[in-house]
């Protein structure tokens, strides 16, 4: 008589997924469908209506998925809604998924397997920006995710470039113990990830596609508009996160500011009013003057950016505005 051997089934840790909703009826179904297609089944999905008058409760209920929990609360903004998720999660881990984005079917499996294999509290993967209409794709800071690796304090310079909170799996206790929460206001991801990178030593990086950041043709989200108020919000976040930046990273942070943060607005510079152009100069100039000792021109990627940086260092408003106008026109001709 043969003894039958039974293989014990191992249950993977529960992952809580926080999906904040605000005016999300059109996009939420696809987001929830991507969760149902996930090969990782041990999920606790929190769909949180953040105070919008048009609710999504009926959409959530239509999925008839016992893993989906619906919450309706007063409007507090994206950051505090994510904090709500941290406090109300049932899982050992948490993942943030916006209600107009998607995840890949193997995303949670890849993240969790690497976390368990290397005993990591945070694991991050590749984000794909995808145009909803054309299907065109680009990978967000792919150079950071060339191979599977463990990023530590000792080699954490370029990792600060990835300011997204939505491509990462977090152990909830680590966020709570280190007081890593979101702040109110625009660009809360920047400050959140700066805290994360300054307080969590070992962070796993995997060369797998995890998150689909959908870009819509009529995109009006707060993270893609280029208004003056949007610029002010970005600058507030940048100033607040400076305290978390390691000394060796600060020169790279200035370069990232010129190559990414400020460049977003310089590309649109020709369309601002004269008053707005002057205000952008004043805000950028104050920031550069305050951190001037960390300026290294060779880290700035093109001549127009460097000329704008030189003007800020020299307190030369006219040169800055003149150069930024040229940069904007050249960009729209497709030469930057």
C-alpha positions, 0 to 999 in steps of 0.5 A, a space after each residue: 500500500 502506497 502512502 499518499 503524500 499531500 503537499 501543504 498549500 501555502 497561503 501568500 500574505 494578504 495584500 490590501 489595495 487602496 483605490 481612491 475615487 473622485 469622479 471616477 465612474 468612467 474609469 473605475 470599471 477597468 481598474 477593478 477588472 485589472 484587479 480581478 485578472 490578477 494572478 495573486 488572489 489573496 487581496 483586500 481591495 478598498 475602494 474609497 469614495 472621497 466625497 464626490 457627489 456622484 458615487 461609485 458604490 453601485 459599480 463596486 457592488 456590480 462586481 460581486 467580489 467579496 474581496 472588494 470593500 466600499 467606503 464613502 467619506 468626506 472629501 480630504 484629497 488624495 493624500 489623506 485618502 491613502 492614509 485612510 487606506 493605511 489605517 483601515 487595511 486588513 492586509 500585511 502589505 499595501 499597494 496604492 492603485 489610482 482609479 484611472 490606472 491598471 495593474 499587470 496580472 503578475 504584478 503582485 506575484 512578482 512584488 511579493 515573491 521578491 519581498 519574501 525571498 529577500 525579507 524586504 519591507 518595500 519592493 518597487 517595479 516598472 511603471 508604464 505610461 500609456 496613451 489611452 487613445 494611441 496605445 503608445 507606451 514609455 517606461 518611467 525611469 526604466 534605467 532604475 530597474 534594469 535588473 533585480 536588485 536591493 537598493 540601500 542607503 549606501 547606493 541610494 542616489 538616483 532612486 530618488 528620481 522615482 517619486 511614484 508611490 503607486 508602483 510599490 508594495 509596502 509592509 504596512 507596519 513599516 510605514 506606521 512604525 516610521 511615521 511614513 504617511 502622505 501630506 495634504 496638497 499637490 505632489 504628495 507622492 514626492 514627499 512620501 517617497 522622500 520619507 520612504 527613501 530616507 527611512 527604509 534601508 533595503 528596498 527591492 527593485 525588480 525589472 518587471 512591469 507592474 503598473 499602467 499609468 494611463 494618459 488620457 487625451 483630455 487629461 485634466 488631472 492635478 498631476 498633469 496640468 501646468 498652471 501656475 498654481 500647479 507649479 507652486 504646489 510642486 515647489 512646495 513639495 520640493 522644498 518640504 522634501 529637501 530635509 529628507 535628501 541625503 547630502 550626497 544626493 543634493 547635487 543630483 536633486 538640483 539636476 533633477 529639478 532642472 531636467 524634470 520638475 522645472 523643465 515641465 513648465 519651461 516647455 510651456 513658457 511661451 504660453 504664460 502671461 508676463 506676470 506668470 513668467 516673472 512669478 515662475 522666475 522668482 520662485 525658481 530663483 529663490 530655490 536655486 539661490 538657497 541651494 546654490 552650493 549644490 549646483 553642478 552644470 554638467 549634470 544638466 542635460 541640455 544647453 537651454 536648461 543650463 542657460 536657464 540655470 546660469 540665469 537663476 544662479 546669476 539672478 538675471 531675470 531677463 536672461 532667464 525669461 528670454 532663454 525659457 521662451 526660446 526653449 519653449 519654442 524649440 520644444 514645440 518644434 520638436 527639437 528638445 
